[in-house]
Amino acid sequence: MKDRIVFVDYVRMVACFMVMLVHASENFYGADASGLAGNVSMLANEANRFWVAFYDGGVARTAVPLFMIVSAFLLVPVKSGVTMGQFYKKRFMRIMPPFLFFMLLYTFLPLAWGGMTLEQSLHDFRMIPFNFPSMGGHLWFMYPLISLYLIIPVVSPWLEKASAKEERVFLGIFAFSTFTPWIHRFISPEIWGECFWNGFSALWYCSGYLGYLVLAHYVRVHLDWSRNRRLLVGALCFVVGAAFTGWSFWFKGVPGVKIETPMLEWAWEFCTPNVLLATFGVFVMATCIGRTSQSSACQTSDAGAAAKVSGGCCCRCCGKLVTDISKCSFGMYLMHMFYLAPIAKFFVAGNPAEPLLPIWATIPCIAVLTYICCYITTKLLSYIPGSKYFIG
């Protein structure tokens, strides 16, 4: 049996739940007929204002960056002797068939219960080569993941040779670039060379999810903090970042007043300083969880460097349930909106001001039930021959 890195399984398990917690929360500030967050938002009352800010902003906003960091942590640098073509073939054969399968499901399956019109379905089908379907908004994540896979073989040679100081310089530039969304929002929509004929600013190539890729490599190879220091600094970073993220929503969201969703979520983009800080905190704390590794289990040629990350290797096996959920997390992510929508509809019943349970309990209940249903479904489907082509 292939050895696994225990903390990576835990991060995947928790991040997958965070995604569902985020989408469960969206049922409580949408202003359109669907009840989900769209271009315009409105909070029904103070309770919704606080608990959406707490769950969606404070607790779960790091979900997407954590998935990005985990992917980079496992894959960077590319193994010696593996060509770019071999890397692309292996990675894309794993994610593209399930991605395309669920693109089609979200395009046509809602027709079965009247969730969309045939005209909308056919429009979504024609748009598949260009973007995700209207009922599969969560599939946006696949596109930056694809871009991450495309760039990994390109940056791997530099990361293999870069010193800790050189990587810190890049990470400093990346951290500065995370202020860009705020500058766009509050100062100017065009900065540092951006204009209608050039959409790429001076920091374009040092920004975005590439920064999380380099951060993952830096934590794995160069960060030699003790366990106590990682726990202390990680906890502090998470609390500060998460608190600001939650506060930013609470500050802008006034109950009963409609507001454009981008303005309400002004500090919720995944490449903002607060989300970066919270993500770094969670990930650094997670590396303190013991793991098994005889072959480093994560494509590194330096087992000692990998051991530094977790505070040393241990021989205890990761819990079977955690491992199973980690293995199923991709399929769970792909299918979860099929379960979350009807579960949320049952609890919310079209009235976000008065859900079936108090909102502090409703949001996690929706997320937990969705999580359980997705895990069971993905696990059962995994026994079907060839299941990797539709659930990963």
Rosetta blueprint (number, residue, H / E / L):
1 M L
2 K L
3 D L
4 R L
5 I L
6 V H
7 F H
8 V H
9 D H
10 Y H
11 V H
12 R H
13 M H
14 V H
15 A H
16 C H
17 F H
18 M H
19 V H
20 M H
21 L H
22 V H
23 H H
24 A H
25 S H
26 E H
27 N H
28 F H
29 Y L
30 G E
31 A L
32 D L
33 A L
34 S L
35 G L
36 L L
37 A L
38 G L
39 N L
40 V E
41 S E
42 M L
43 L L
44 A L
45 N L
46 E H
47 A H
48 N H
49 R H
50 F H
51 W H
52 V H
53 A H
54 F H
55 Y H
56 D H
57 G H
58 G H
59 V H
60 A L
61 R L
62 T L
63 A H
64 V H
65 P H
66 L H
67 F H
68 M H
69 I H
70 V H
71 S H
72 A H
73 F H
74 L H
75 L H
76 V L
77 P L
78 V L
79 K L
80 S L
81 G L
82 V L
83 T L
84 M H
85 G H
86 Q H
87 F H
88 Y H
89 K H
90 K H
91 R H
92 F H
93 M H
94 R H
95 I H
96 M H
97 P H
98 P H
99 F H
100 L H
101 F H
102 F H
103 M H
104 L H
105 L H
106 Y H
107 T H
108 F H
109 L H
110 P H
111 L H
112 A H
113 W H
114 G L
115 G L
116 M L
117 T L
118 L H
119 E H
120 Q H
121 S H
122 L H
123 H H
124 D H
125 F H
126 R H
127 M H
128 I L
129 P L
130 F L
131 N L
132 F L
133 P L
134 S L
135 M L
136 G L
137 G H
138 H H
139 L H
140 W H
141 F H
142 M H
143 Y H
144 P H
145 L H
146 I H
147 S H
148 L H
149 Y H
150 L H
151 I H
152 I H
153 P H
154 V H
155 V H
156 S H
157 P H
158 W H
159 L H
160 E H
161 K H
162 A L
163 S L
164 A H
165 K H
166 E H
167 E H
168 R H
169 V H
170 F H
171 L H
172 G H
173 I H
174 F H
175 A H
176 F H
177 S H
178 T L
179 F L
180 T H
181 P H
182 W H
183 I H
184 H H
185 R H
186 F H
187 I L
188 S L
189 P L
190 E L
191 I L
192 W L
193 G L
194 E L
195 C E
196 F L
197 W L
198 N E
199 G L
200 F L
201 S L
202 A L
203 L L
204 W H
205 Y H
206 C H
207 S L
208 G L
209 Y L
210 L H
211 G H
212 Y H
213 L H
214 V H
215 L H
216 A H
217 H H
218 Y H
219 V H
220 R H
221 V H
222 H L
223 L L
224 D L
225 W L
226 S L
227 R H
228 N H
229 R H
230 R H
231 L H
232 L H
233 V H
234 G H
235 A H
236 L H
237 C H
238 F H
239 V H
240 V H
241 G H
242 A H
243 A H
244 F H
245 T H
246 G H
247 W H
248 S H
249 F H
250 W H
251 F H
252 K H
253 G L
254 V L
255 P L
256 G L
257 V L
258 K L
259 I E
260 E E
261 T H
262 P H
263 M H
264 L H
265 E L
266 W L
267 A L
268 W L
269 E L
270 F L
271 C L
272 T L
273 P H
274 N H
275 V H
276 L H
277 L H
278 A H
279 T H
280 F H
281 G H
282 V H
283 F H
284 V H
285 M H
286 A H
287 T L
288 C L
289 I L
290 G L
291 R L
292 T L
293 S L
294 Q L
295 S L
296 S L
297 A L
298 C L
299 Q L
300 T L
301 S L
302 D L
303 A H
304 G H
305 A H
306 A H
307 A H
308 K H
309 V H
310 S H
311 G L
312 G L
313 C L
314 C L
315 C L
316 R L
317 C L
318 C L
319 G L
320 K H
321 L H
322 V H
323 T H
324 D H
325 I H
326 S H
327 K H
328 C H
329 S H
330 F H
331 G H
332 M H
333 Y H
334 L H
335 M H
336 H H
337 M H
338 F H
339 Y H
340 L H
341 A H
342 P H
343 I H
344 A H
345 K H
346 F H
347 F H
348 V H
349 A L
350 G L
351 N L
352 P L
353 A L
354 E L
355 P L
356 L L
357 L L
358 P L
359 I H
360 W H
361 A H
362 T H
363 I H
364 P H
365 C H
366 I H
367 A H
368 V H
369 L H
370 T H
371 Y H
372 I H
373 C H
374 C H
375 Y H
376 I H
377 T H
378 T H
379 K H
380 L H
381 L H
382 S L
383 Y L
384 I L
385 P L
386 G L
387 S L
388 K H
389 Y H
390 F H
391 I H
392 G L
